[in-house]
Amino acid sequence: VLGLLVWTLIAGTEYFLYPAFGWVMFVAVFYWVLTVFFLIIYMTMTYTRIPQVPWTTVGLCFNGSAFVLYLIAAIVDASSVTKELDSHNYNSWAASSFFAFVVTSCYAGNTYFSFISWRSRTLQ
């Protein structure tokens, strides 16, 4: 839900005039789609039908890459928000920057728990 907020707040503006917001949109939409995909896989328990895939490693890689790229996108988003660019888009861009950092912290926590899960699987 928070990732959806990030890209809808940016998509409602003229973000295409500023390349930095294009990067933030790419990261936000890409990881939102992948998160929904993995949510469906885990909710339908499809992962139990594909035991060849190391799901703990996949989860760790996904959450780790989401954390790193979302952190970069959040920093780019925050540094691109200025009143001088376009004053009527300022509030949406500022809100998207705030929520990008919130999503980054969520992925950081998820990465930590994925690492704990991955570590316990490799020690067995």
WOTA-V507351 format. One record per residue. N is the residue number from 0. RES is the residue in one letter. SS is DSSP state (H for helix, E for strand, L for the rest). PSI is psi as a letter, one per 30 degrees, with the letter a starting at -180 (NA if undefined). NEAR is the number of other C-alpha atoms within 10 Angstrom. Layout:
BEGIN
[[N,RES,SS,PSI,NEAR] [N,RES,SS,PSI,NEAR]]
END
This chain:
BEGIN
[[0,V,L,e,8] [1,L,H,e,17] [2,G,H,e,22] [3,L,H,e,17] [4,L,H,e,16] [5,V,H,e,28] [6,W,H,f,22] [7,T,H,e,16] [8,L,H,e,20] [9,I,H,e,24] [10,A,H,f,16] [11,G,L,g,11] [12,T,L,a,16] [13,E,L,h,11] [14,Y,H,f,18] [15,F,H,f,13] [16,L,H,f,10] [17,Y,L,j,11] [18,P,H,f,11] [19,A,H,e,16] [20,F,H,f,24] [21,G,H,e,17] [22,W,H,e,17] [23,V,H,e,26] [24,M,H,e,22] [25,F,H,e,13] [26,V,H,e,20] [27,A,H,e,26] [28,V,H,e,16] [29,F,H,e,13] [30,Y,H,f,21] [31,W,H,e,19] [32,V,H,e,13] [33,L,H,e,13] [34,T,H,e,16] [35,V,H,e,12] [36,F,H,e,11] [37,F,H,e,16] [38,L,H,e,12] [39,I,H,e,13] [40,I,H,e,13] [41,Y,H,e,12] [42,M,H,e,9] [43,T,L,f,10] [44,M,L,h,11] [45,T,H,f,12] [46,Y,H,f,16] [47,T,H,f,12] [48,R,H,f,8] [49,I,L,i,10] [50,P,L,f,9] [51,Q,L,f,8] [52,V,L,k,11] [53,P,L,i,12] [54,W,H,e,15] [55,T,H,e,18] [56,T,H,e,17] [57,V,H,e,13] [58,G,H,e,19] [59,L,H,e,20] [60,C,H,e,15] [61,F,H,e,19] [62,N,H,e,25] [63,G,H,e,20] [64,S,H,e,16] [65,A,H,e,26] [66,F,H,e,23] [67,V,H,e,14] [68,L,H,e,18] [69,Y,H,e,26] [70,L,H,e,20] [71,I,H,e,18] [72,A,H,e,25] [73,A,H,e,25] [74,I,H,e,15] [75,V,H,e,16] [76,D,H,e,25] [77,A,H,e,19] [78,S,H,f,12] [79,S,H,f,17] [80,V,L,j,22] [81,T,L,l,14] [82,K,L,f,12] [83,E,L,f,7] [84,L,L,d,12] [85,D,L,j,12] [86,S,H,e,10] [87,H,H,f,10] [88,N,H,f,18] [89,Y,H,e,16] [90,N,H,e,14] [91,S,H,e,18] [92,W,H,e,26] [93,A,H,e,20] [94,A,H,e,16] [95,S,H,e,26] [96,S,H,e,25] [97,F,H,e,16] [98,F,H,f,20] [99,A,H,e,28] [100,F,H,e,22] [101,V,H,e,18] [102,V,H,e,24] [103,T,H,e,24] [104,S,H,e,15] [105,C,H,e,16] [106,Y,H,e,21] [107,A,H,e,20] [108,G,H,e,15] [109,N,H,e,19] [110,T,H,e,21] [111,Y,H,e,15] [112,F,H,e,15] [113,S,H,e,22] [114,F,H,e,19] [115,I,H,e,13] [116,S,H,e,15] [117,W,H,e,18] [118,R,H,e,13] [119,S,H,f,11] [120,R,H,e,12] [121,T,H,f,9] [122,L,H,f,6] [123,Q,L,NA,5]]
END
